[in-house]
């Protein structure tokens, strides 16, 4: 990715919905450097890679709470569109289904209150896309303090 996304920027894009830490499709698309529509179309074409434990669609009350709590989602207030939420396992998967150079190079680090997760994607072996998810055994507060 040509633009480095700061840990704090990613942290501000993580929401807890249904007891899960998730990223909303619009935010994830921006990180991957594609339009939301492109991200969701790629997911639909490869739906077998996105079980409900990776991605789910928000309900009306969840959408309204998101709009109420976050100004950048104001456009959704009167929209009939219900965004998708990607779980920790689902945020790395778009790198395997998007056909963009930016998506292939995405590396995302997510820090919650106690845990650090790193999601990475790269292009290897005759054009096959590989991605990895790892839970790092380091204190999240130590990383944030060093930034």
FENRA-V979220 format. One record per residue. SS is DSSP state (a for helix, b for strand, c for the rest). NEAR is the number of other ideal C-beta (glycine too) atoms within 12 Angstrom. Layout:
BEGIN
ss=[SS SS]
near=[NEAR NEAR]
END
This chain:
BEGIN
ss=[c c c c c c a a a a a c c b b b b c c b b b b b a a a a a a a a c c c a a a a a a a a a a c a a a c c c c c b b b c c a a a a a a a a a a c a a a a a a c c c c c c c b b b b c c c c c c a a a a c c c a a a a c c b b b b b c c c c b b b b b b b b b c c c b b b b b b b b b c c c a a a a a a a c]
near=[23 10 13 16 27 16 25 16 21 31 25 19 31 32 33 18 27 18 11 24 27 33 43 41 41 34 33 45 31 27 39 42 25 30 18 29 16 25 40 30 20 31 33 19 17 23 17 13 24 31 16 16 17 29 37 26 23 29 16 17 13 27 31 20 22 35 26 14 18 23 12 19 28 16 16 27 18 11 18 9 22 22 38 38 38 45 32 31 28 36 44 39 37 46 40 32 31 34 22 25 18 26 34 28 24 39 28 41 34 41 33 24 14 17 21 28 32 27 35 27 32 22 22 13 8 7 10 13 29 19 31 22 26 19 19 21 12 19 15 24 15 14 22 20 11 12 16]
END
